[in-house]
């Protein structure tokens, strides 16, 4: 996995954490859910990239 991909995936996770925290602070369940989704997507992308690296 390239360093750029790692940074992008981590940035997506961190943005998700920020959205989730903002949603909790404002009691916005939609924003909380969006944040959790972003975190999950970032984690899934990282896992997929790691699997690709194993089979190279």
C-alpha distance matrix in Angstrom:
0.0 3.7 6.5 8.3 6.5 6.9 10.3 11.3 10.8 12.6 15.2 15.9 16.6 18.8 20.6 21.3 22.8 24.9 26.1 27.0 28.9 30.7 31.7 33.1 35.0 36.5 36.9 34.9 33.6 31.9 29.8 29.0 27.9 25.7 24.1 23.5 22.0 19.6 18.5 18.2 16.2 13.6 13.5 13.3 10.4 8.4 10.1 9.5 5.7 6.6 9.4 7.8 6.3 9.9 11.6 10.4
3.7 0.0 3.8 5.4 5.3 6.4 8.8 10.1 10.9 12.5 14.3 15.7 16.9 18.5 20.1 21.5 23.0 24.6 26.0 27.4 29.0 30.5 31.8 33.4 35.0 36.4 37.2 35.2 34.3 32.4 30.1 29.6 28.8 26.3 24.6 24.5 23.1 20.2 19.5 19.8 17.5 14.7 15.3 15.7 12.4 10.7 13.1 12.6 8.9 10.3 13.1 11.2 9.7 13.4 14.9 13.1
6.5 3.8 0.0 3.8 5.5 5.1 6.2 8.7 10.0 10.5 12.2 14.3 15.4 16.3 18.1 19.9 21.1 22.4 24.2 25.7 26.9 28.4 30.1 31.6 32.8 34.5 35.5 33.8 33.1 31.5 28.8 28.3 28.0 25.5 23.3 23.6 22.7 19.5 18.6 19.5 17.7 14.3 15.1 16.4 13.3 11.2 14.3 14.5 11.1 12.1 15.5 14.3 12.6 15.9 18.0 16.4
8.3 5.4 3.8 0.0 3.8 5.4 5.1 6.2 8.6 9.9 10.4 12.4 14.3 15.2 16.3 18.3 20.0 20.9 22.4 24.3 25.7 26.7 28.4 30.2 31.4 32.7 33.9 31.8 31.4 29.4 26.7 26.7 26.3 23.5 21.6 22.4 21.2 17.8 17.5 18.7 16.3 13.2 15.0 16.0 12.7 11.6 15.0 14.8 11.8 13.8 16.8 15.4 14.6 18.1 19.7 18.2
6.5 5.3 5.5 3.8 0.0 3.8 5.4 5.1 6.1 8.5 9.7 10.6 12.4 14.2 15.2 16.6 18.5 20.0 21.1 22.6 24.4 25.7 26.9 28.7 30.3 31.5 32.3 30.1 29.3 27.3 24.9 24.7 23.9 21.2 19.6 19.9 18.3 15.2 15.0 15.6 13.1 10.2 11.8 12.4 8.9 8.2 11.6 11.2 8.5 10.9 13.7 12.5 12.4 15.8 17.3 16.4
6.9 6.4 5.1 5.4 3.8 0.0 3.8 5.5 5.3 6.1 8.5 10.0 10.7 12.2 14.1 15.4 16.6 18.4 20.0 21.1 22.7 24.3 25.7 27.1 28.7 30.3 31.1 29.3 28.4 26.9 24.3 23.6 23.1 20.8 18.6 18.7 17.8 14.7 13.6 14.5 12.8 9.4 10.2 11.8 9.0 6.9 10.4 11.3 8.8 10.0 13.5 13.2 12.4 15.4 17.7 17.2
10.3 8.8 6.2 5.1 5.4 3.8 0.0 3.8 5.5 5.1 5.9 8.5 9.8 10.3 12.0 14.0 15.2 16.2 18.1 19.7 20.9 22.2 24.0 25.6 26.7 28.3 29.4 27.7 27.3 25.8 22.9 22.5 22.5 19.9 17.6 18.3 17.8 14.3 13.5 15.3 13.7 10.1 11.8 13.9 11.4 9.9 13.6 14.6 12.3 13.8 17.2 16.9 16.2 19.2 21.5 20.7
11.3 10.1 8.7 6.2 5.1 5.5 3.8 0.0 3.8 5.5 5.0 6.2 8.7 9.9 10.4 12.3 14.3 15.2 16.4 18.3 20.0 20.9 22.3 24.3 25.6 26.8 27.8 25.7 25.2 23.2 20.5 20.6 20.2 17.3 15.5 16.5 15.4 11.8 11.9 13.6 11.3 8.2 10.9 12.5 9.7 9.6 13.3 13.7 12.0 14.3 17.2 16.7 16.9 20.0 21.8 21.3
10.8 10.9 10.0 8.6 6.1 5.3 5.5 3.8 0.0 3.8 5.4 5.1 6.4 8.8 9.9 10.7 12.6 14.4 15.4 16.6 18.6 20.0 21.0 22.7 24.5 25.8 26.4 24.4 23.4 21.7 19.3 18.7 18.0 15.6 13.7 13.9 12.8 9.5 8.9 10.2 8.2 4.8 7.1 8.9 6.7 6.4 10.1 11.0 10.0 12.0 14.8 15.0 15.4 18.2 20.1 20.2
12.6 12.5 10.5 9.9 8.5 6.1 5.1 5.5 3.8 0.0 3.8 5.4 5.0 6.2 8.5 9.7 10.6 12.4 14.2 15.2 16.6 18.4 19.8 21.1 22.6 24.4 25.2 23.6 22.9 21.7 18.9 18.1 18.1 16.0 13.2 13.6 13.5 10.3 8.7 10.9 10.2 6.5 8.0 10.9 9.6 8.3 11.7 13.5 12.5 13.6 16.8 17.5 17.3 19.8 22.2 22.4
15.2 14.3 12.2 10.4 9.7 8.5 5.9 5.0 5.4 3.8 0.0 3.8 5.4 5.1 6.0 8.5 9.8 10.5 12.2 14.1 15.3 16.3 18.1 19.9 21.0 22.4 23.6 21.9 21.7 20.2 17.1 16.9 17.3 14.7 12.1 13.5 13.4 9.8 9.3 12.2 11.1 8.0 10.6 13.3 11.8 11.4 14.9 16.3 15.3 16.9 20.0 20.3 20.3 23.1 25.3 25.2
15.9 15.7 14.3 12.4 10.6 10.0 8.5 6.2 5.1 5.4 3.8 0.0 3.8 5.5 5.1 6.1 8.7 9.9 10.5 12.2 14.2 15.2 16.3 18.3 19.9 20.9 21.7 19.6 19.0 17.3 14.5 14.4 14.2 11.4 9.3 10.6 9.9 6.1 6.5 9.2 7.8 5.5 8.8 11.0 9.9 10.6 13.8 14.8 14.7 16.7 19.2 19.7 20.4 23.0 24.9 25.2
16.6 16.9 15.4 14.3 12.4 10.7 9.8 8.7 6.4 5.0 5.4 3.8 0.0 3.8 5.5 5.0 6.3 8.7 9.9 10.5 12.4 14.3 15.2 16.5 18.4 20.0 20.5 18.8 18.0 16.9 14.2 13.1 13.1 11.3 8.3 8.7 9.1 6.0 4.2 7.4 7.7 5.2 7.0 10.1 10.2 10.1 12.8 14.7 15.0 16.2 18.7 19.9 20.5 22.5 24.9 25.6
18.8 18.5 16.3 15.2 14.2 12.2 10.3 9.9 8.8 6.2 5.1 5.5 3.8 0.0 3.8 5.3 5.0 6.3 8.7 9.8 10.6 12.3 14.1 15.3 16.5 18.4 19.5 18.2 18.1 17.4 14.1 13.2 14.2 12.4 9.0 10.4 11.6 8.6 7.2 10.8 11.3 8.9 10.6 13.9 13.8 13.3 16.1 18.2 18.0 19.1 22.0 23.0 23.2 25.4 27.9 28.3
20.6 20.1 18.1 16.3 15.2 14.1 12.0 10.4 9.9 8.5 6.0 5.1 5.5 3.8 0.0 3.8 5.4 5.0 6.2 8.6 9.9 10.5 12.2 14.2 15.2 16.4 17.7 15.9 16.1 14.8 11.5 11.5 12.5 10.1 7.2 9.7 10.5 7.3 7.7 11.3 11.3 9.7 12.3 14.9 14.7 15.1 18.0 19.5 19.6 21.2 23.8 24.6 25.2 27.5 29.7 30.1
21.3 21.5 19.9 18.3 16.6 15.4 14.0 12.3 10.7 9.7 8.5 6.1 5.0 5.3 3.8 0.0 3.8 5.3 5.1 6.1 8.5 9.8 10.4 12.2 14.1 15.3 15.7 13.9 13.3 12.3 9.3 8.5 9.1 7.2 3.8 6.0 7.2 4.8 5.0 8.5 9.2 8.7 10.7 13.2 13.8 14.6 16.9 18.6 19.3 20.8 23.0 24.2 25.1 27.1 29.2 30.1
22.8 23.0 21.1 20.0 18.5 16.6 15.2 14.3 12.6 10.6 9.8 8.7 6.3 5.0 5.4 3.8 0.0 3.8 5.5 5.1 6.1 8.5 9.8 10.6 12.3 14.2 14.9 13.9 13.6 13.6 10.5 8.8 10.5 9.7 5.9 7.1 9.7 8.1 6.7 10.3 12.0 10.9 12.0 15.1 16.1 16.1 18.2 20.5 21.1 22.0 24.4 26.0 26.5 28.3 30.7 31.7
24.9 24.6 22.4 20.9 20.0 18.4 16.2 15.2 14.4 12.4 10.5 9.9 8.7 6.3 5.0 5.3 3.8 0.0 3.8 5.4 5.1 6.1 8.5 9.9 10.5 12.2 13.7 12.8 13.6 13.4 9.7 9.2 11.6 10.3 7.1 9.7 11.9 10.0 9.8 13.4 14.5 13.5 15.2 18.2 18.7 18.9 21.3 23.3 23.7 24.9 27.4 28.7 29.2 31.2 33.6 34.3
26.1 26.0 24.2 22.4 21.1 20.0 18.1 16.4 15.4 14.2 12.2 10.5 9.9 8.7 6.2 5.1 5.5 3.8 0.0 3.8 5.4 5.0 6.0 8.6 9.8 10.5 11.5 9.8 10.4 9.7 6.0 6.2 8.6 7.1 4.7 8.1 9.9 8.7 9.6 12.8 13.7 13.7 15.7 18.0 18.7 19.7 21.9 23.5 24.3 25.8 28.0 29.2 30.2 32.2 34.3 35.1
27.0 27.4 25.7 24.3 22.6 21.1 19.7 18.3 16.6 15.2 14.1 12.2 10.5 9.8 8.6 6.1 5.1 5.4 3.8 0.0 3.8 5.5 5.0 6.2 8.7 10.0 10.0 9.0 8.7 9.2 6.2 4.1 7.0 7.2 4.5 6.3 9.3 9.3 9.2 11.9 13.8 14.1 15.3 17.7 19.1 19.8 21.5 23.5 24.7 25.8 27.8 29.4 30.4 32.1 34.3 35.5
28.9 29.0 26.9 25.7 24.4 22.7 20.9 20.0 18.6 16.6 15.3 14.2 12.4 10.6 9.9 8.5 6.1 5.1 5.4 3.8 0.0 3.8 5.4 5.1 6.2 8.7 9.6 9.8 10.6 11.8 8.8 7.1 10.5 10.9 8.1 9.9 13.1 12.6 12.0 15.1 17.1 16.7 17.8 20.6 21.9 22.1 24.0 26.3 27.1 28.0 30.3 31.9 32.6 34.2 36.7 37.8
30.7 30.5 28.4 26.7 25.7 24.3 22.2 20.9 20.0 18.4 16.3 15.2 14.3 12.3 10.5 9.8 8.5 6.1 5.0 5.5 3.8 0.0 3.8 5.4 5.0 6.2 8.2 7.9 9.9 10.7 7.4 7.4 11.0 10.8 8.9 11.6 14.2 13.6 14.0 17.1 18.5 18.4 20.1 22.6 23.6 24.2 26.3 28.2 29.0 30.3 32.5 33.9 34.7 36.6 38.9 39.8
31.7 31.8 30.1 28.4 26.9 25.7 24.0 22.3 21.0 19.8 18.1 16.3 15.2 14.1 12.2 10.4 9.8 8.5 6.0 5.0 5.4 3.8 0.0 3.8 5.4 5.2 5.5 4.5 6.1 7.4 4.9 4.6 8.3 9.0 8.1 10.3 12.8 13.2 13.9 16.3 18.0 18.6 20.1 22.2 23.6 24.6 26.3 28.1 29.3 30.7 32.5 34.1 35.2 36.9 39.0 40.2
33.1 33.4 31.6 30.2 28.7 27.1 25.6 24.3 22.7 21.1 19.9 18.3 16.5 15.3 14.2 12.2 10.6 9.9 8.6 6.2 5.1 5.4 3.8 0.0 3.8 5.5 4.9 6.4 7.4 9.9 8.2 6.4 10.0 11.7 10.3 11.5 14.6 15.3 15.2 17.5 19.7 20.2 21.1 23.4 25.1 25.8 27.2 29.4 30.7 31.6 33.5 35.4 36.4 37.8 40.1 41.5
35.0 35.0 32.8 31.4 30.3 28.7 26.7 25.6 24.5 22.6 21.0 19.9 18.4 16.5 15.2 14.1 12.3 10.5 9.8 8.7 6.2 5.0 5.4 3.8 0.0 3.8 5.6 7.8 10.1 12.4 10.3 9.5 13.3 14.3 12.8 14.6 17.6 17.8 17.8 20.5 22.5 22.6 23.7 26.3 27.7 28.2 29.9 32.1 33.1 34.1 36.2 37.9 38.7 40.3 42.7 43.8
36.5 36.4 34.5 32.7 31.5 30.3 28.3 26.8 25.8 24.4 22.4 20.9 20.0 18.4 16.4 15.3 14.2 12.2 10.5 10.0 8.7 6.2 5.2 5.5 3.8 0.0 3.8 5.4 8.7 10.6 9.1 9.6 13.0 13.8 13.3 15.5 17.9 18.3 19.1 21.5 23.2 23.7 25.2 27.4 28.7 29.7 31.4 33.3 34.4 35.7 37.7 39.2 40.3 42.0 44.1 45.3
36.9 37.2 35.5 33.9 32.3 31.1 29.4 27.8 26.4 25.2 23.6 21.7 20.5 19.5 17.7 15.7 14.9 13.7 11.5 10.0 9.6 8.2 5.5 4.9 5.6 3.8 0.0 3.8 6.1 9.0 8.7 8.4 11.3 13.1 13.1 14.5 17.0 18.1 18.8 20.7 22.7 23.7 24.8 26.7 28.4 29.6 30.9 32.7 34.3 35.5 37.1 38.9 40.2 41.6 43.7 45.1
34.9 35.2 33.8 31.8 30.1 29.3 27.7 25.7 24.4 23.6 21.9 19.6 18.8 18.2 15.9 13.9 13.9 12.8 9.8 9.0 9.8 7.9 4.5 6.4 7.8 5.4 3.8 0.0 3.8 5.5 5.5 6.4 8.8 10.1 10.9 12.7 14.5 15.7 17.0 18.7 20.2 21.6 23.1 24.6 26.2 27.7 29.1 30.6 32.2 33.7 35.2 36.7 38.2 39.8 41.7 43.0
33.6 34.3 33.1 31.4 29.3 28.4 27.3 25.2 23.4 22.9 21.7 19.0 18.0 18.1 16.1 13.3 13.6 13.6 10.4 8.7 10.6 9.9 6.1 7.4 10.1 8.7 6.1 3.8 0.0 3.8 5.5 4.9 6.1 8.5 9.8 10.5 12.2 14.2 15.4 16.5 18.2 20.0 21.2 22.4 24.3 26.0 27.0 28.4 30.4 31.8 33.0 34.7 36.4 37.8 39.5 41.1
31.9 32.4 31.5 29.4 27.3 26.9 25.8 23.2 21.7 21.7 20.2 17.3 16.9 17.4 14.8 12.3 13.6 13.4 9.7 9.2 11.8 10.7 7.4 9.9 12.4 10.6 9.0 5.5 3.8 0.0 3.8 5.4 5.1 6.2 8.6 9.9 10.5 12.3 14.3 15.3 16.4 18.4 20.1 20.9 22.5 24.5 25.7 26.7 28.6 30.4 31.6 32.9 34.8 36.4 37.9 39.3
29.8 30.1 28.8 26.7 24.9 24.3 22.9 20.5 19.3 18.9 17.1 14.5 14.2 14.1 11.5 9.3 10.5 9.7 6.0 6.2 8.8 7.4 4.9 8.2 10.3 9.1 8.7 5.5 5.5 3.8 0.0 3.8 5.4 5.0 6.1 8.6 9.7 10.5 12.4 14.2 15.2 16.5 18.4 19.8 21.0 22.8 24.4 25.6 27.1 28.9 30.4 31.6 33.2 35.0 36.7 37.9
29.0 29.6 28.3 26.7 24.7 23.6 22.5 20.6 18.7 18.1 16.9 14.4 13.1 13.2 11.5 8.5 8.8 9.2 6.2 4.1 7.1 7.4 4.6 6.4 9.5 9.6 8.4 6.4 4.9 5.4 3.8 0.0 3.8 5.5 5.1 6.3 8.6 10.0 10.7 12.4 14.3 15.6 16.8 18.4 20.2 21.5 22.8 24.4 26.1 27.4 28.9 30.6 32.1 33.5 35.5 36.9
27.9 28.8 28.0 26.3 23.9 23.1 22.5 20.2 18.0 18.1 17.3 14.2 13.1 14.2 12.5 9.1 10.5 11.6 8.6 7.0 10.5 11.0 8.3 10.0 13.3 13.0 11.3 8.8 6.1 5.1 5.4 3.8 0.0 3.8 5.4 5.1 6.1 8.6 9.9 10.5 12.2 14.3 15.4 16.3 18.3 20.1 21.0 22.3 24.4 25.8 27.0 28.6 30.4 31.8 33.4 35.0
25.7 26.3 25.5 23.5 21.2 20.8 19.9 17.3 15.6 16.0 14.7 11.4 11.3 12.4 10.1 7.2 9.7 10.3 7.1 7.2 10.9 10.8 9.0 11.7 14.3 13.8 13.1 10.1 8.5 6.2 5.0 5.5 3.8 0.0 3.8 5.5 5.0 6.2 8.7 9.9 10.4 12.3 14.3 15.2 16.4 18.5 20.0 20.9 22.6 24.5 25.8 27.0 28.8 30.5 32.0 33.3
24.1 24.6 23.3 21.6 19.6 18.6 17.6 15.5 13.7 13.2 12.1 9.3 8.3 9.0 7.2 3.8 5.9 7.1 4.7 4.5 8.1 8.9 8.1 10.3 12.8 13.3 13.1 10.9 9.8 8.6 6.1 5.1 5.4 3.8 0.0 3.8 5.3 5.1 6.3 8.7 9.9 10.7 12.4 14.2 15.5 16.8 18.5 20.0 21.4 22.9 24.7 26.0 27.4 29.2 31.0 32.2
23.5 24.5 23.6 22.4 19.9 18.7 18.3 16.5 13.9 13.6 13.5 10.6 8.7 10.4 9.7 6.0 7.1 9.7 8.1 6.3 9.9 11.6 10.3 11.5 14.6 15.5 14.5 12.7 10.5 9.9 8.6 6.3 5.1 5.5 3.8 0.0 3.8 5.5 5.1 6.2 8.6 10.0 10.7 12.2 14.3 15.6 16.6 18.3 20.2 21.3 22.7 24.5 26.0 27.3 29.3 30.8
22.0 23.1 22.7 21.2 18.3 17.8 17.8 15.4 12.8 13.5 13.4 9.9 9.1 11.6 10.5 7.2 9.7 11.9 9.9 9.3 13.1 14.2 12.8 14.6 17.6 17.9 17.0 14.5 12.2 10.5 9.7 8.6 6.1 5.0 5.3 3.8 0.0 3.8 5.4 5.1 6.1 8.6 9.9 10.4 12.2 14.3 15.3 16.3 18.3 20.0 21.1 22.5 24.4 25.9 27.4 29.0
19.6 20.2 19.5 17.8 15.2 14.7 14.3 11.8 9.5 10.3 9.8 6.1 6.0 8.6 7.3 4.8 8.1 10.0 8.7 9.3 12.6 13.6 13.2 15.3 17.8 18.3 18.1 15.7 14.2 12.3 10.5 10.0 8.6 6.2 5.1 5.5 3.8 0.0 3.8 5.5 5.1 6.2 8.6 9.9 10.6 12.4 14.3 15.3 16.6 18.5 20.1 21.2 22.8 24.7 26.3 27.4
18.5 19.5 18.6 17.5 15.0 13.6 13.5 11.9 8.9 8.7 9.3 6.5 4.2 7.2 7.7 5.0 6.7 9.8 9.6 9.2 12.0 14.0 13.9 15.2 17.8 19.1 18.8 17.0 15.4 14.3 12.4 10.7 9.9 8.7 6.3 5.1 5.4 3.8 0.0 3.8 5.5 5.2 6.2 8.6 10.0 10.8 12.4 14.3 15.6 16.8 18.6 20.2 21.4 23.0 25.1 26.4
18.2 19.8 19.5 18.7 15.6 14.5 15.3 13.6 10.2 10.9 12.2 9.2 7.4 10.8 11.3 8.5 10.3 13.4 12.8 11.9 15.1 17.1 16.3 17.5 20.5 21.5 20.7 18.7 16.5 15.3 14.2 12.4 10.5 9.9 8.7 6.2 5.1 5.5 3.8 0.0 3.8 5.5 5.1 6.1 8.6 9.9 10.5 12.2 14.3 15.4 16.6 18.4 20.1 21.3 23.1 24.8
16.2 17.5 17.7 16.3 13.1 12.8 13.7 11.3 8.2 10.2 11.1 7.8 7.7 11.3 11.3 9.2 12.0 14.5 13.7 13.8 17.1 18.5 18.0 19.7 22.5 23.2 22.7 20.2 18.2 16.4 15.2 14.3 12.2 10.4 9.9 8.6 6.1 5.1 5.5 3.8 0.0 3.8 5.4 5.1 6.1 8.6 9.9 10.5 12.3 14.3 15.4 16.5 18.5 20.2 21.6 22.9
13.6 14.7 14.3 13.2 10.2 9.4 10.1 8.2 4.8 6.5 8.0 5.5 5.2 8.9 9.7 8.7 10.9 13.5 13.7 14.1 16.7 18.4 18.6 20.2 22.6 23.7 23.7 21.6 20.0 18.4 16.5 15.6 14.3 12.3 10.7 10.0 8.6 6.2 5.2 5.5 3.8 0.0 3.8 5.5 5.2 6.3 8.7 10.0 10.7 12.5 14.5 15.5 16.7 18.8 20.6 21.6
13.5 15.3 15.1 15.0 11.8 10.2 11.8 10.9 7.1 8.0 10.6 8.8 7.0 10.6 12.3 10.7 12.0 15.2 15.7 15.3 17.8 20.1 20.1 21.1 23.7 25.2 24.8 23.1 21.2 20.1 18.4 16.8 15.4 14.3 12.4 10.7 9.9 8.6 6.2 5.1 5.4 3.8 0.0 3.8 5.4 5.2 6.2 8.7 10.0 10.7 12.5 14.4 15.5 16.8 19.0 20.5
13.3 15.7 16.4 16.0 12.4 11.8 13.9 12.5 8.9 10.9 13.3 11.0 10.1 13.9 14.9 13.2 15.1 18.2 18.0 17.7 20.6 22.6 22.2 23.4 26.3 27.4 26.7 24.6 22.4 20.9 19.8 18.4 16.3 15.2 14.2 12.2 10.4 9.9 8.6 6.1 5.1 5.5 3.8 0.0 3.8 5.4 5.1 6.1 8.6 9.9 10.7 12.4 14.3 15.5 17.1 18.8
10.4 12.4 13.3 12.7 8.9 9.0 11.4 9.7 6.7 9.6 11.8 9.9 10.2 13.8 14.7 13.8 16.1 18.7 18.7 19.1 21.9 23.6 23.6 25.1 27.7 28.7 28.4 26.2 24.3 22.5 21.0 20.2 18.3 16.4 15.5 14.3 12.2 10.6 10.0 8.6 6.1 5.2 5.4 3.8 0.0 3.8 5.4 5.1 6.2 8.6 9.9 10.6 12.4 14.4 15.8 16.9
8.4 10.7 11.2 11.6 8.2 6.9 9.9 9.6 6.4 8.3 11.4 10.6 10.1 13.3 15.1 14.6 16.1 18.9 19.7 19.8 22.1 24.2 24.6 25.8 28.2 29.7 29.6 27.7 26.0 24.5 22.8 21.5 20.1 18.5 16.8 15.6 14.3 12.4 10.8 9.9 8.6 6.3 5.2 5.4 3.8 0.0 3.8 5.4 5.1 6.2 8.7 9.9 10.6 12.6 14.7 15.7
10.1 13.1 14.3 15.0 11.6 10.4 13.6 13.3 10.1 11.7 14.9 13.8 12.8 16.1 18.0 16.9 18.2 21.3 21.9 21.5 24.0 26.3 26.3 27.2 29.9 31.4 30.9 29.1 27.0 25.7 24.4 22.8 21.0 20.0 18.5 16.6 15.3 14.3 12.4 10.5 9.9 8.7 6.2 5.1 5.4 3.8 0.0 3.8 5.5 5.1 6.3 8.7 9.9 10.8 12.9 14.7
9.5 12.6 14.5 14.8 11.2 11.3 14.6 13.7 11.0 13.5 16.3 14.8 14.7 18.2 19.5 18.6 20.5 23.3 23.5 23.5 26.3 28.2 28.1 29.4 32.1 33.3 32.7 30.6 28.4 26.7 25.6 24.4 22.3 20.9 20.0 18.3 16.3 15.3 14.3 12.2 10.5 10.0 8.7 6.1 5.1 5.4 3.8 0.0 3.8 5.4 5.2 6.3 8.8 10.1 11.1 12.8
5.7 8.9 11.1 11.8 8.5 8.8 12.3 12.0 10.0 12.5 15.3 14.7 15.0 18.0 19.6 19.3 21.1 23.7 24.3 24.7 27.1 29.0 29.3 30.7 33.1 34.4 34.3 32.2 30.4 28.6 27.1 26.1 24.4 22.6 21.4 20.2 18.3 16.6 15.6 14.3 12.3 10.7 10.0 8.6 6.2 5.1 5.5 3.8 0.0 3.8 5.4 5.0 6.3 8.8 10.2 10.8
6.6 10.3 12.1 13.8 10.9 10.0 13.8 14.3 12.0 13.6 16.9 16.7 16.2 19.1 21.2 20.8 22.0 24.9 25.8 25.8 28.0 30.3 30.7 31.6 34.1 35.7 35.5 33.7 31.8 30.4 28.9 27.4 25.8 24.5 22.9 21.3 20.0 18.5 16.8 15.4 14.3 12.5 10.7 9.9 8.6 6.2 5.1 5.4 3.8 0.0 3.8 5.4 5.0 6.4 9.0 10.2
9.4 13.1 15.5 16.8 13.7 13.5 17.2 17.2 14.8 16.8 20.0 19.2 18.7 22.0 23.8 23.0 24.4 27.4 28.0 27.8 30.3 32.5 32.5 33.5 36.2 37.7 37.1 35.2 33.0 31.6 30.4 28.9 27.0 25.8 24.7 22.7 21.1 20.1 18.6 16.6 15.4 14.5 12.5 10.7 9.9 8.7 6.3 5.2 5.4 3.8 0.0 3.8 5.4 5.1 6.7 9.0
7.8 11.2 14.3 15.4 12.5 13.2 16.9 16.7 15.0 17.5 20.3 19.7 19.9 23.0 24.6 24.2 26.0 28.7 29.2 29.4 31.9 33.9 34.1 35.4 37.9 39.2 38.9 36.7 34.7 32.9 31.6 30.6 28.6 27.0 26.0 24.5 22.5 21.2 20.2 18.4 16.5 15.5 14.4 12.4 10.6 9.9 8.7 6.3 5.0 5.4 3.8 0.0 3.8 5.4 5.4 6.5
6.3 9.7 12.6 14.6 12.4 12.4 16.2 16.9 15.4 17.3 20.3 20.4 20.5 23.2 25.2 25.1 26.5 29.2 30.2 30.4 32.6 34.7 35.2 36.4 38.7 40.3 40.2 38.2 36.4 34.8 33.2 32.1 30.4 28.8 27.4 26.0 24.4 22.8 21.4 20.1 18.5 16.7 15.5 14.3 12.4 10.6 9.9 8.8 6.3 5.0 5.4 3.8 0.0 3.8 5.5 5.3
9.9 13.4 15.9 18.1 15.8 15.4 19.2 20.0 18.2 19.8 23.1 23.0 22.5 25.4 27.5 27.1 28.3 31.2 32.2 32.1 34.2 36.6 36.9 37.8 40.3 42.0 41.6 39.8 37.8 36.4 35.0 33.5 31.8 30.5 29.2 27.3 25.9 24.7 23.0 21.3 20.2 18.8 16.8 15.5 14.4 12.6 10.8 10.1 8.8 6.4 5.1 5.4 3.8 0.0 3.8 5.7
11.6 14.9 18.0 19.7 17.3 17.7 21.5 21.8 20.1 22.2 25.3 24.9 24.9 27.9 29.7 29.2 30.7 33.6 34.3 34.3 36.7 38.9 39.0 40.1 42.7 44.1 43.7 41.7 39.5 37.9 36.7 35.5 33.4 32.0 31.0 29.3 27.4 26.3 25.1 23.1 21.6 20.6 19.0 17.1 15.8 14.7 12.9 11.1 10.2 9.0 6.7 5.4 5.5 3.8 0.0 3.8
10.4 13.1 16.4 18.2 16.4 17.2 20.7 21.3 20.2 22.4 25.2 25.2 25.6 28.3 30.1 30.1 31.7 34.3 35.1 35.5 37.8 39.8 40.2 41.5 43.8 45.3 45.1 43.0 41.1 39.3 37.9 36.9 35.0 33.3 32.2 30.8 29.0 27.4 26.4 24.8 22.9 21.6 20.5 18.8 16.9 15.7 14.7 12.8 10.8 10.2 9.0 6.5 5.3 5.7 3.8 0.0
